[in-house]
Amino acid sequence: MNDITMLLAADKYIRLALEEDINCEDVTTNSVMPQYKKGEVQLICKEDGVIAGLLVFERVFTMLDSKTEIVFEVEDGDYVKKGQLLATITGDIRVLLSGERTALNFLQRMSGIATYTNKVVKLLEGSNTTLLDTRKTTPCMRIFEKYAVKVGGGSNHRYNLSDGILLKDNHIDAAGGVKQAIEAAQKYAPFVRKIEVETENLDMVREAVEAGADIIMLDNMTPQEMEEAVKLIDGRAKTECSGNVTKENIKRITQIGVDYVSSGALTHSAPILDVSMKHLRVVE
């Protein structure tokens, strides 16, 4: 997912966020600024991290007023420092005030995810393991959060349920077993679709290999169990480790030699990166 792909789908969600915050009018702004005045405000970083979501930040303001101008000093993916000037926004003061919180909410959330992801990616340096996100995203924020993972150096797992086959525990129970679930998927899905299956023990791993799974997820296994599973699979399928993966324990996991490690924490537990709009002034 790149910035173009993200922006193509972003407008409806940005509009919903604005409508959530301004369902009738911005009473406070209209009280102090009843008429047009041109203004300028600075976007300042308040802590170190990786910036992500600048185009979304900009779109919030241009959606309110296409004449809003933003001059960025950084790009998505840049490492920014506390106190650094990130951008200067110029336009109708009413727009700057009314769009401020929504624009910052997107930017802070996306930058926080990119920062957290970047820290985890650095822990994988020197290994052959790829870091993946999951579908554990905030409702209606997935397009932004998965983009932020990419900016931080991670990779995207499937985007949604239409994007790939992942046979989880309840799918396996519904089908009657690992073998039955894989065979059903092989019959139903186009041959270009890879089939991934979630396994919880070595018996399930063995069954998944024999049934021809393309990717085998080792879910919530101990490091010792994962080591045995990787040996059992022996290159006959790609391997993915999942379940309570955080930056605190990921190094031990990757030493086992799995191909992928997926972490819901990238999107559901990353703290925001604090940024702020400051020094608003009227300009002629």
Long-range contacts (C-beta under 8 A, 24 or more apart in sequence): 1-143, 1-146, 1-147, 1-150, 1-156, 1-159, 2-147, 2-150, 3-55, 3-76, 3-147, 5-147, 6-55, 6-56, 6-143, 6-144, 6-147, 7-55, 7-56, 7-59, 9-143, 10-56, 10-59, 10-143, 10-144, 11-59, 11-63, 13-140, 13-141, 13-143, 13-144, 14-56, 14-59, 14-60, 14-63, 14-102, 14-106, 15-63, 16-140, 17-60, 17-102, 17-105, 17-106, 18-60, 18-63, 18-64, 18-99, 18-102, 21-101, 21-102, 22-98, 26-94, 26-97, 26-98, 28-97, 29-94, 29-97, 29-98, 30-94, 33-93, 33-94, 33-97, 36-92, 36-93, 36-94, 37-92, 37-93, 37-282, 38-90, 38-91, 38-92, 38-93, 38-282, 38-283, 38-284, 39-90, 39-91, 39-92, 39-93, 39-96, 39-280, 39-281, 39-282, 39-283, 40-88, 40-89, 40-90, 40-280, 40-281, 40-283, 41-88, 41-89, 41-96, 41-277, 41-278, 41-279, 41-280, 41-281, 42-85, 42-87, 42-88, 42-89, 42-277, 42-278, 42-279, 43-85, 43-86, 43-87, 43-88, 43-89, 43-275, 43-276, 43-277, 44-83, 44-84, 44-85, 44-86, 44-275, 44-276, 44-277, 44-278, 45-80, 45-81, 45-82, 45-83, 45-84, 45-86, 45-273, 45-274, 45-275, 46-82, 46-83, 46-274, 46-275, 46-276, 47-82, 47-273, 47-274, 48-79, 48-80, 48-81, 48-82, 49-79, 49-80, 49-111, 49-112, 49-114, 49-115, 49-273, 50-77, 50-78, 50-79, 50-80, 50-111, 50-114, 50-115, 50-117, 50-118, 50-151, 50-152, 50-273, 51-75, 51-76, 51-77, 51-78, 51-79, 51-80, 51-86, 51-107, 51-111, 51-114, 51-273, 51-275, 52-76, 52-77, 52-107, 52-110, 52-111, 52-113, 52-114, 52-147, 52-148, 52-151, 52-152, 53-106, 53-107, 53-109, 53-110, 53-111, 53-144, 53-147, 53-148, 54-86, 54-87, 54-107, 56-103, 56-106, 56-107, 56-110, 56-144, 57-87, 57-103, 57-104, 57-106, 57-107, 60-99, 60-102, 60-103, 60-106, 61-89, 61-91, 61-95, 61-96, 61-99, 61-103, 64-95, 64-98, 64-99, 65-91, 65-92, 65-95, 67-91, 67-92, 68-92, 68-95, 68-96, 76-114, 76-151, 77-114, 77-151, 86-275, 89-277, 90-283, 93-280, 93-282, 96-277, 96-280, 97-280, 100-277, 103-277, 104-275, 104-276, 104-277, 106-144, 107-275, 108-272, 108-273, 108-274, 108-275, 109-138, 109-141, 109-144, 109-145, 109-148, 109-272, 110-144, 110-145, 110-147, 110-148, 110-151, 111-148, 111-272, 111-273, 111-275, 112-148, 112-270, 112-271, 112-272, 112-273, 113-145, 113-148, 113-149, 113-152, 113-266, 113-267, 113-270, 114-148, 114-149, 114-151, 114-152, 114-273, 115-152, 115-270, 115-273, 116-152, 116-247, 116-265, 116-266, 116-269, 116-270, 116-271, 117-148, 117-149, 117-151, 117-152, 117-153, 117-154, 117-266, 117-270, 118-152, 118-153, 119-247, 120-154, 120-247, 120-250, 120-263, 120-266, 121-152, 121-153, 121-154, 123-247, 123-250, 123-251, 123-254, 124-250, 124-254, 124-261, 127-254, 127-255, 128-257, 128-259, 129-254, 129-257, 129-258, 129-259, 129-260, 129-261, 130-155, 130-259, 130-260, 130-261, 131-155, 131-260, 131-261, 131-262, 131-263, 131-266, 132-156, 132-157, 132-240, 132-260, 132-261, 132-262, 132-263, 133-157, 133-262, 133-263, 133-264, 133-266, 133-267, 134-242, 134-262, 134-263, 134-264, 134-266, 134-267, 135-160, 136-264, 136-267, 136-268, 137-267, 137-268, 138-267, 138-268, 145-267, 146-267, 149-266, 149-267, 152-266, 154-266, 157-262, 164-193, 164-194, 164-196, 165-189, 165-193, 165-194, 165-195, 165-196, 166-196, 166-197, 166-198, 166-217, 167-195, 167-196, 167-197, 167-198, 168-198, 169-198, 169-200, 169-219, 172-197, 172-198, 172-204, 177-207, 178-204, 178-207, 178-208, 178-211, 179-207, 179-210, 179-211, 182-208, 182-211, 182-212, 182-213, 183-211, 186-212, 196-240, 198-242, 199-229, 201-225, 202-228, 202-229, 202-232, 205-229, 205-232, 205-233, 206-232, 208-237, 209-233, 209-236, 209-237, 213-237, 214-238, 215-239, 215-240, 215-260, 216-240, 217-241, 217-242, 217-262, 218-242, 218-258, 219-243, 220-244, 223-252, 223-253, 223-256, 226-253, 226-256, 226-258, 227-256, 230-256, 230-257, 230-258
